[in-house]
Amino acid sequence: MQEEEERYLEIIKESKRKLVILELLSNFFNHKDLVGVLVRTKIIHKLFEKNRTLDINKLELFHIQYTNSLIDLFQKLKKSKEQQYVLISDEIYINEDILVKLKSEIEETKLSKQLQLHAQNMSRKIEELYQLLAAEKDDFFNWNDVLSFSKSIQAEYYREITIEQYEKLSQFSKSVYENAYARFERKLLGRLNILNFKIKFLCGLVCNNEIIEIYEFRDSNDKFVFVANEKSFYFLNEEAVKDIDISKNDSSKQVIVKDLKNKNEALKSELSTIKTSLPESVLEVLSEYLEKISSVDFLDELQNVDEQTNILKTMLNININ
């Protein structure tokens, strides 16, 4: 009798330990079928714990044939999920760190002010060139301050274009005014004079380190092009360059910031479902498992070892990536 009692207590103790593990797994995955398995396993345990007339060895056999293999399967899956969770969490953390550094380096307000000053400076340069052309004078003219600013921001802000696009943009009218310092489309220079040289900077483009800037008039939607290496100005033919993005420049760092933010949103979404999403093969086995142990005749079938091995083998053979 004492030996039977010890045997009973040992099996009940071990059964309780398995229930604790199952509950931890159930809490981790939070899947309805796994919760159902936990509830059903607790019922089976209580049945043997409270009814001493039942063969306690059947409870041990139940755990050997079912619970152990289920626990092995979900512990492997949990380890895999935790590794994925850590990898994704680390990637989010690294991205956030990069975002903080990039944001501290981006000064959009400062750039906007600089571009306004650049347009004003260009306006003065164009007016000065107009006076030289009108008076047919050959006085000294200096491009350095305009060009040095463009070169200082081109790497981060100016948009890369292809050679073909550059060639489309750098085409100009044969009817021009020119001197040693610049070349203007005649109609454009006349329009600039009429509108008092009031212009604003639209965007900067670059191809193989050659700079093109697009400007527009403050009082109209007309745009014109400045080809820096040729010091040429002419109206922009928007139909001919409709495949070229001439929208406001973004910092290359700002583009990275946007991409990283989108990436982190996707990663956080993946992180929120990583524990609850289960492979189809696991879902099928889990459903079959729950159905099996919920059967009315289940306890009577426990001693038929051969019949139970199929589910056991299926669980052990599932590949957890």
N, C-alpha and C positions, 0 to 999 in steps of 0.2 A: 504493500500500500504506500509506504513512504517513497519507494522508487517511482511509482506511478504519479504521486503528488509532485515530486521533483520534476518529473518529465512534463507534467501539465504546466507547472509554473515556468519552466524553461521555454516551452513552446509559446505560451502566452506572452512572456517577456519579449521574445524575439519577434512575435507578431506585432506587438506594440511599437517596437523599433522600426519595423517596416512601414507601419502606418504613419509614423512621424516623417519618414523619408518621403512617402507618397504625398503627404500634406504639403511638404516643402516644395516638391515638384509641381503639385497642383497650383500652389500660390504663385510660383514662378511663371508657369505657362498660361494660367488662367483660361483654360479651355474647358468647355462644358462637358465634353466626354471624359476628360481626365478627372474633373470634379465628380462626375457620375461614378467613375471607377473607384475613387476614394470613398464615396458614400457607401457603395456596394461592398467594398472591402471591409469597412468599419462594421457593417451589418453582419457580415460573415464572421468577423472576429468576435463581436458581441454574442452571436449565437453560440459559439463554442465556449466563450468565457462564462456565460451564465447557465449553460446547459451541460452539466458534468456527465450526463448520460451519453453524450455524443463522443465519438472516437476522436480524441484530440490530435491524433496522427493525421487525420484528414485535413486539419487546419494547416499543419506543417506541409503536407503534400500540396495543398492549394498554393501556398507561398512558393514552394519549389517549382511547381509547374507553371505558375502564372505571375505572381507578384515579382519574383526575382528577375525574370526576363523583362517585365515591363519597366522595373526600376533601372535595369541595365540600359535599356533602350533610351529612356528619357534622361538618364544621367549623361550619356554620351551626347545626346541632343542638346542638353543644357550646357555642357562644356563647349560645344560648337557655337551655340548661340552667344555665350558669354565672350568667346573670342571675337566673334563678329561685332558684338556690342562694344567691346574695348577698342577694336580697330576703328569703328565708325566714330566713337566718342573722341578718340585721339585725333582723328582727322578734323572733326568739328573744332576741337580745341586749337589745333595748329592753324586752321583757317581763321579763327577768331583772333588769334595773336597777330597774324599777318594783316587782317583787316584794321586792327587798332593802329598798327605801325603805318599802314598806307594812308589811313584817314588823317593821321597827324602830319603827313607830308603834303597832303593835297590842300591847296589854298585857293578854292574856286573864286571867292570874292576878290582876292588880290589879283588873280589872273584877269578877271572881268575888267577891273580898273586898268590894268596894264594894256589890255587890248583897246580900250577906249583911248588911252594916251597914244598908243601906236597908230590908230586911225587918224587922230588929230595931227600927229607928226607927219603921216603920209599926206594928209590934206595940205599941210603947209609946204611939203616938198613938191607936190603937184602944182600948187599955185606958183611957187618959185620957178619951176620949170616952164610954166605957161608964160610967165613974164619974160624969161630968157628967150623963148621961141618967138613971142610976139615982137620983142625988140630986136630979134636976131643978134643977140649978144652972145659972147662966148665966155662969160664970167665963170669963175670956179664954182663947182657944185659938188657937194659931198653926200654920198649915199650911206656912209658908215653907220650912223646911229640907227637908221631904219633897218638895214640888213643885219646888224649885229643882234638886234632884238629878235628878229625872225629866227636867226640861227640858234639863239639861246633857248628857244622853246620848241623848236621843230621836233626834236627827238621824243618829247613827252606828249606834245599836243597835236602836231600836224598829222593829218591822215595820209597813210601810204596809198599811192596810186600806181597803176601799171605804166609802162612806157607808152603803150597805145593810148591810154587815157591822157597822159602828159602831152603827147603829140596833138591830140584833139584840142586840149586846152590852150596850147601854145601857138595855134594858128591865128594869124592876124590879117587884117585888111591891108590891101596894097596902098590904099589911100591914107597916108600917114604924115604926121609932122615928126621930125626927128632932128636931134643935134648930137653932140658927142656924148651926152649923158643919158638920153632916153628916147623912146619912140612911142608916139600916141596915135591911135586911130583918130582921124580928123573929127568925125562926128562926136566921139567921146570927149575929146578935149573941149569942143564947143559946149557940150552939155555940162561938163564940169564947171566951166566958167559961168554959164547961165545960172546954175544952182549954187554958186558961191563956194564950190569945192567942199560942200557939206556931205561927208561920206561916213560910213560905219563899216567896221570889219565884220565879215561874215564867217570865213573859215580859212585855214591854211592847209595846203596839200604838199606832199613831197614825193619825189621819185628819184631814186639814186642820188640823194642829197641835193637835188635841184628843187628849189622852192617856188610854189605858185600860191598867190594869195587872192582870194575872192572878196571884193568889196561891193557894197550897194549904196545907192543914194539915200540920204535921209528922207527926202521928200518924194521918193518914188520907189517902185519895186525893181527898177532896172539895176542890173549887176554888171560889174566889169572885172577884168582879170589883170593881175600884175604878175608878169613872169620875171622873177628876180634876176636870173643870170643874163637875160636879154635887156633888162630894164624897159620892158614893153608893157603898154597899157592898151586894152581894147575891150569893146563890149563882149559880154559873155553870151554865146549862142546856146541858150538852155536846151533847145531841141537836139543839138548836136552832142551835148554832154549829159543827156538825161540818165545815162547809166552810171554817172559819177555822183557819189554822195557829197553834196556841198552844204550839208547841214552844219550846225555849230559844232566845233571841235570838243571832244571830251578828252580829259587826261587819260593817257594809257593806263595810269594807275586807277583812275575812276572806273575804267572798263573792267579791270581786274577785280576791283571792289564789288562791282555789280555781279560779276560771274561768281565770285566767292560767296556772296550773299545768297544767290540762287542755289548754289551747290549746297550750302549749309541748310537751307530750307528743305531741300530734297533729302539730305542725310538725316535731319531731325525727324522727318516724316517716316523714313525707313526705320529709324531707331525706335519710334513709338510702336511699331508693329512687329519688330524683329522677334520678340519673345512669344507673341501669340500666333504668328504665322508658322504653320507646320507643313512639311512635305506631304504630298498626296498619299504616298505610300504609308506614312505614319498615321495619317488620318484614317485610312482604310483599316489598318491593323487595330488601331484604338477603338474604332467603331465595332469591329468584329469581337474584340476582347470584351468590351462592355456588354454587348449582346449576349456573349457566352456566359459570363459570370452572373448575369441577371436572369438566366434561365431557371425555371422552377425546379428542374431536375438536375441542376448543376452539381449539387453536393453528392448526389448518387453517382455521378459520372467521374468524380475525382479519382477513383481507383483505376479507371481505365486509362493507363498511362499512354498507350499508343495513340489513342484518339486525340490526346491533348498536345502531342508533340508538334503538330503542324503550325499552330500559332506560335509556339516557342521558337521554332526554327525561323519562321517569318520575322519575328522580332529581332533575333540575333543576326539575321542576314541583311537587315536594312542598312544601306550605306548612308552614313551621316557625314555630309560634306562640311 
